[in-house]
Amino acid sequence: MLLYTAVPSAEDAGLGVGLHPPRCGTDWEDEERHAEMEEGGFLFSVSILSGILCVILAVVKFMLGRILTSRALITDGFNSLVGGIMGFSILISAEVFKHNPKVWYLDGTTGVLIGLIILSYGINYLEMLNGWLIPQLRNQGVLDSGWFQQDGAPAHFEITVRDRLNEVFGNRWIRRGSNNNPAPPPWPRRSTDLTTPDNALWGFIKEDLRKRCYSSNDELKHVVRAAFQKVNSQMLQNLSRRTWQRIRLGRDHGGTHPDILDS
């Protein structure tokens, strides 16, 4: 089973995610928050670092037996489904940095790490789906069996996007819905983050980024790529253990968000 999530900035409203003027210091955290994205998501795997969209594909070797409709059920159900058989691959794939990508394949709790995706202005969400994501899933052999997830950003509510996802995935895609526009399987608000990137990886990457200011977007891209190059297989395994600790915290405390419990 594969779940994919993508969240472009709300301000881009269907126009894709572009690079904003370089920033430094704690503004990195503000940039991530300014899109006002909902917390969490089932295998939620996207972060925006000053307009850089980092996308993870998670290939999970288990079947989703039911739709989880509350934070308590999410953490409890996810932990039960995966349990001790956490065999999944995480891919972060780059459109900009296509040459000499660094790849790891990890047995057990993590997977494959391949760069990142950077969407410039003018590349919209539907173009990314058709031009990159769908071919990637087809090449991985999971297009007909994978589950796709996205958040509630405006670009995801475009009629053309929903029609395309219905065409490709049928009912195998998850997103925020509403009474007038229900999702196939819905995703509750303020759900717990269940992926290693959201729980730990972004903090490591941003530590490198906030150490300096940047004079150009090219310089920023170079530093982002260099930060990802430092992530090795052992680090991913350690970060993944922390993820499962947080999932179990949510399960054991009735769905309480781990940020409150994990100090």
HELIX and SHEET records of a PDB file:
HELIX    1   1 ALA A   10  ASP A   12  5                                   3    
HELIX    2   2 ASP A   27  HIS A   34  1                                   8    
HELIX    3   3 ARG A   71  VAL A   82  1                                  12    
HELIX    4   4 TYR A  125  MET A  128  1                                   4    
HELIX    5   5 LEU A  129  LEU A  133  3                                   5    
HELIX    6   6 ILE A  134  GLN A  140  1                                   7    
HELIX    7   7 PRO A  154  PHE A  157  5                                   4    
HELIX    8   8 ILE A  159  PHE A  169  1                                  11    
HELIX    9   9 THR A  196  THR A  196  1                                   1    
HELIX   10  10 PRO A  197  LEU A  201  3                                   5    
HELIX   11  11 TRP A  202  LEU A  209  1                                   8    
HELIX   12  12 ASN A  217  GLN A  229  1                                  13    
HELIX   13  13 SER A  233  ASP A  252  1                                  20    
HELIX   14  14 PRO A  258  LEU A  261  1                                   4    
SHEET    1   A 3 LEU A   2  TYR A   4  0                                        
SHEET    2   A 3 ILE A  52  VAL A  60 -1                                        
SHEET    3   A 3 VAL A  46  LEU A  49 -1                                        
SHEET    1   B 3 LEU A   2  TYR A   4  0                                        
SHEET    2   B 3 ILE A  52  VAL A  60 -1                                        
SHEET    3   B 3 PHE A  88  ILE A  92 -1                                        
SHEET    1   C 2 PHE A 148  GLN A 149  0                                        
SHEET    2   C 2 TRP A 173  ILE A 174  1                                        
END                                                                             
